[in-house]
Amino acid sequence: MTRCGTPHDDHARLAQHETRRTRQHTPLHDLEEGPMSAAAQQAGQAGHAGQATIATVVSRAGGPLDGEGSLVDARIPAPAAPTGHDLLVEVAAVSVNPVDVKVRASANPDGRDRVLGWDAAGTVLAVGEDVTLFRPGDEVFYAGALDRPGSYASQQLVDERIVGPKPATLGFADAAALPLTGITAWEALFDKLGLTADSTGTLLVLGAAGGVGSILIQLATALTGVTVIATASRPESRAWAERLGAHVVVDHSAPDLDRRILDVAPGGVDYVFTPQSRGRIPLFATVVRPFGEIVAIDDERDLDIMALKDRSLSWHWEFMFARARHGYDLIAQHTLLARIARLVDAGRLRTTRTRTLTPLDAASLREAHRAVESGHMVGKVVVAEADDSPHAPA
């Protein structure tokens, strides 16, 4: 898309935004009084003069979810005017992922306040001078970057090259459920496992009712010829995996899981996706055929995979933040998100939102974090300023 609009248009849009967007429903910690906090500095000391944005910050280092300062609503300076490839986005909805929970709960050695949040959907307010893909007023969705202030804020700066056009058929709440897990699932299937439209064989999806598994099943069945064997333990998670298109669902809590998988794929499965590696290596060494492929997304540091060598199995790590962290081929994620949007609009991919909390504030985010920490989520939990979804959760 060719960039259009004038600086005057951008400033007018920002002014309109400031008059209508406040969070008066909760008490605010004013971070502009006294020395500016680290969260305020991250948000941009060069922000629009006299303007502020509302954010939910982690104002203590680590600790439990209900601990003092774990998630706090605060008023911070608005982000700086966008430059380069940056977009300034008005955030309408976010979704909470395991990475949100992990970063919130982790120790923070420098003691700085942090604005968390990665998945988001919203509207472009202003654009940098090098932006060519979007213009003010465009509706977008994205998963952001680890090293920049996050989406738990009314405004956020994000590089256009890791942003996609929001699916036209979805509201902001439904769209916010998709970016991080969609990128992860896409890169796992097509970049790491190398699947194509002509691929056949069997794909084992462990933890199929989770955020990534829920997208991965849909992409695999819509865009490849593989047979999907999904694992889920509870009746509701098994039913969810079946609705998303899994051909077979087995109980991953069963003591004879290896036998159940081999009953479906007697020669062994060709591909595996796993959200957790701990304790799974013996299973993979048993149920994956020789020269099979495995992709993992967890952070298991002490992982001995030597048992996989006997079958010459390939092990891949998928980390969707790698492109943004290292500035590598950023545009690939824009292209990927645009393809996901087209699949949604064509009815070939559905949102994985199963729960929406409103408004977008600390109380709602604490509830969402609690749901993710429970380990029993089916699909995704979204926190939005308003639930604009045109239909009930999937």
MIMI-781302 format. One record per residue (C-alpha): residue in one letter; x, y, z. Coordinates in steps of 0.05 Angstrom, whole numbers, padded with zeros to 5 digits, always signed. Example, Ala and Ser with C-alpha at 12.3 -4.5 7.8 and 13.67 -1.06 7.14 Angstrom:
BEGIN
a+00246-00090+00156;s+00273-00021+00143;
***
This chain:
BEGIN
m+00000+00000+00000;t+00026+00069-00017;r+00032+00115+00041;c-00015+00175+00041;g-00039+00229+00088;t-00004+00292+00114;p+00030+00309+00180;h-00030+00353+00195;d-00076+00293+00184;d-00034+00252+00232;h-00034+00305+00287;a-00109+00314+00280;r-00120+00239+00286;l-00076+00237+00348;a-00113+00294+00380;q-00179+00260+00366;h-00151+00196+00397;e-00129+00233+00460;t-00197+00263+00472;r-00234+00197+00468;r-00187+00146+00498;t-00178+00145+00574;r-00181+00092+00627;q-00222+00125+00681;h-00250+00060+00706;t-00188+00045+00750;p-00142+00087+00794;l-00078+00107+00758;h-00007+00113+00783;d+00019+00177+00751;l+00089+00160+00729;e+00100+00231+00704;e+00107+00260+00775;g+00178+00262+00801;p+00235+00225+00767;m+00210+00190+00704;s+00204+00115+00713;a+00240+00066+00668;a+00173+00047+00637;a+00161+00120+00619;q+00231+00126+00589;q+00219+00063+00548;a+00153+00092+00523;g+00192+00152+00495;q+00217+00215+00529;a+00207+00250+00462;g+00133+00235+00462;h+00080+00285+00442;a+00086+00345+00488;g+00033+00346+00543;q+00004+00280+00521;a+00001+00215+00559;t-00019+00144+00546;i-00047+00093+00594;a-00009+00028+00604;t-00009-00033+00649;v+00062-00041+00675;v+00099-00092+00717;s+00128-00047+00770;r+00164-00099+00812;a+00217-00150+00795;g+00184-00218+00787;g+00140-00246+00842;p+00070-00276+00843;l+00013-00251+00801;d-00023-00221+00861;g+00040-00191+00890;e+00046-00116+00900;g+00061-00082+00834;s+00055-00145+00792;l+00008-00111+00742;v-00009-00038+00754;d-00047+00013+00712;a-00005+00075+00702;r-00003+00140+00663;i+00061+00146+00623;p+00085+00194+00568;a+00058+00178+00499;p+00106+00143+00452;a+00151+00187+00410;a+00125+00206+00341;p+00139+00148+00295;t+00202+00150+00252;g+00232+00104+00201;h+00190+00041+00191;d+00151+00050+00256;l+00075+00054+00262;l+00040+00087+00321;v-00018+00041+00337;e-00080+00052+00380;v-00086-00015+00415;a-00157-00043+00417;a-00144-00114+00441;v-00088-00160+00463;s-00082-00234+00478;v-00041-00265+00533;n+00009-00320+00518;p+00056-00362+00560;v+00112-00313+00543;d+00073-00257+00578;v+00067-00299+00641;k+00140-00320+00638;v+00167-00249+00630;r+00120-00221+00683;a+00141-00273+00734;s+00215-00272+00719;a+00268-00235+00759;n+00282-00166+00732;p+00355-00151+00752;d+00354-00077+00735;g+00289-00066+00773;r+00257-00026+00716;d+00183-00020+00705;r+00162-00057+00642;v+00104-00051+00594;l+00090-00123+00573;g+00046-00151+00518;w+00060-00178+00449;d-00003-00200+00412;a-00045-00139+00392;a-00096-00112+00344;g-00111-00039+00333;t-00113+00021+00287;v-00054+00059+00257;l-00052+00131+00284;a+00011+00156+00251;v+00069+00130+00209;g+00144+00141+00202;e+00176+00171+00141;d+00198+00104+00112;v+00131+00069+00119;t+00102+00042+00054;l+00057-00015+00077;f+00005+00022+00119;r-00026+00090+00129;p-00065+00123+00186;g-00133+00091+00195;d-00111+00021+00174;e-00131-00036+00221;v-00073-00082+00237;f-00051-00141+00279;y+00018-00162+00302;a+00060-00198+00355;g+00112-00143+00368;a+00184-00151+00392;l+00214-00172+00458;d+00260-00112+00464;r+00208-00056+00457;p+00152-00032+00502;g+00093-00078+00495;s+00019-00077+00477;y-00010-00070+00547;a-00018+00004+00531;s-00067+00049+00494;q-00012+00067+00443;q+00047+00027+00418;l+00104+00036+00368;v+00117-00025+00324;d+00157-00037+00260;e+00111-00042+00199;r+00152-00101+00173;i+00126-00147+00229;v+00055-00122+00224;g-00002-00150+00182;p-00068-00123+00157;k-00123-00145+00205;p-00170-00196+00175;a-00229-00156+00148;t-00279-00208+00173;l-00256-00205+00245;g-00264-00155+00301;f-00204-00132+00341;a-00215-00184+00396;d-00217-00243+00349;a-00157-00217+00310;a-00114-00206+00372;a-00115-00280+00386;l-00078-00298+00322;p-00010-00264+00310;l+00040-00296+00358;t+00012-00366+00352;g-00001-00358+00278;i+00071-00337+00264;t+00098-00393+00308;a+00055-00446+00276;w+00070-00422+00205;e+00146-00419+00216;a+00145-00487+00251;l+00106-00521+00195;f+00134-00489+00133;d+00203-00460+00152;k+00226-00515+00200;l+00189-00579+00180;g+00189-00558+00107;l+00117-00578+00093;t+00086-00559+00026;a+00020-00567-00008;d+00045-00635-00034;s+00067-00661+00033;t+00035-00726+00058;g+00050-00772+00116;t+00032-00761+00189;l+00041-00701+00234;l+00037-00710+00310;v+00014-00647+00346;l+00025-00651+00421;g-00016-00604+00465;a-00064-00592+00408;a-00113-00549+00447;g-00061-00496+00464;g-00053-00432+00426;v-00001-00455+00376;g-00030-00525+00368;s-00098-00495+00353;i-00070-00456+00294;l-00021-00510+00272;i-00077-00561+00263;q-00116-00514+00219;l-00056-00494+00176;a-00034-00566+00166;t-00103-00590+00145;a-00117-00529+00101;l-00051-00523+00065;t-00018-00592+00064;g-00038-00665+00053;v-00013-00693+00120;t-00056-00733+00168;v-00058-00697+00235;i-00054-00738+00299;a-00069-00691+00356;t-00061-00703+00431;a-00107-00676+00485;s-00128-00704+00552;r-00194-00672+00573;p-00261-00681+00537;e-00266-00607+00520;s-00195-00604+00492;r-00206-00667+00451;a-00271-00638+00423;w-00235-00573+00407;a-00179-00608+00368;e-00231-00647+00329;r-00270-00584+00311;l-00206-00552+00286;g-00194-00610+00237;a-00150-00662+00271;h-00160-00729+00238;v-00146-00769+00301;v-00142-00747+00374;v-00106-00789+00427;d-00100-00778+00502;h-00030-00753+00518;s-00039-00771+00591;a-00047-00845+00575;p+00011-00888+00600;d+00012-00924+00533;l+00014-00862+00490;d+00069-00891+00446;r+00026-00952+00430;r-00035-00909+00415;i+00005-00866+00366;l+00035-00927+00332;d-00034-00958+00325;v-00052-00899+00281;a+00017-00893+00247;p+00047-00964+00248;g+00111-00942+00214;g+00120-00882+00259;v+00099-00810+00248;d+00137-00767+00198;y+00133-00700+00234;v+00124-00676+00306;f+00106-00610+00337;t+00116-00605+00412;p+00105-00545+00459;q+00144-00581+00514;s+00205-00625+00508;r+00217-00646+00579;g+00208-00722+00586;r+00188-00730+00513;i+00253-00753+00482;p+00241-00828+00495;l+00172-00821+00463;f+00201-00788+00401;a+00255-00841+00396;t+00199-00893+00394;v+00143-00863+00352;v+00180-00821+00299;r+00202-00859+00237;p+00275-00857+00215;f+00296-00790+00186;g+00234-00757+00215;e+00230-00684+00236;i+00213-00653+00304;v+00201-00579+00320;a+00198-00552+00391;i+00181-00484+00419;d+00200-00489+00493;d+00261-00466+00531;e+00286-00532+00559;r+00360-00519+00574;d+00384-00587+00597;l+00358-00629+00540;d+00394-00693+00520;i+00372-00711+00449;m+00424-00764+00435;a+00370-00818+00437;l+00345-00789+00371;k+00410-00802+00334;d+00398-00876+00324;r+00340-00859+00277;s+00375-00798+00248;l+00319-00752+00271;s+00324-00677+00259;w+00310-00629+00316;h+00288-00557+00302;w+00276-00499+00349;e+00223-00448+00331;f+00227-00378+00363;m+00181-00328+00329;f+00217-00268+00360;a+00283-00286+00327;r+00271-00243+00265;a+00255-00180+00305;r+00309-00192+00356;h+00364-00199+00303;g+00335-00154+00249;y+00333-00213+00201;d+00285-00214+00142;l+00231-00176+00180;i+00186-00169+00120;a+00175-00244+00121;q+00130-00236+00182;h+00089-00182+00148;t+00080-00228+00088;l+00062-00286+00134;l+00010-00246+00173;a-00021-00221+00108;r-00029-00293+00085;i-00061-00312+00151;a-00110-00254+00143;r-00128-00277+00073;l-00139-00348+00099;v-00185-00322+00153;d-00224-00279+00104;a-00231-00339+00057;g-00261-00381+00114;r-00202-00429+00116;l-00175-00408+00184;r-00214-00389+00246;t-00197-00348+00307;t-00176-00387+00368;r-00206-00338+00417;t-00247-00375+00469;r-00252-00321+00523;t-00254-00245+00523;l-00243-00200+00583;t-00258-00126+00585;p-00235-00072+00593;l-00161-00071+00575;d-00134-00057+00645;a-00093-00089+00700;a-00152-00126+00732;s-00171-00159+00667;l-00099-00175+00650;r-00088-00207+00718;e-00148-00252+00706;a-00121-00270+00637;h-00052-00286+00665;r-00084-00329+00718;a-00121-00368+00664;v-00057-00380+00624;e-00019-00400+00687;s-00072-00452+00703;g-00048-00496+00645;h-00120-00512+00627;m-00133-00461+00573;v-00167-00484+00509;g-00151-00435+00454;k-00134-00363+00472;v-00157-00311+00523;v-00163-00240+00497;v-00166-00174+00536;a-00200-00117+00498;e-00224-00046+00509;a-00292-00073+00485;d-00314-00140+00458;d-00327-00125+00385;s-00329-00198+00364;p-00387-00210+00316;h-00399-00279+00343;a-00389-00321+00405;p-00320-00349+00420;a-00300-00407+00375;
***
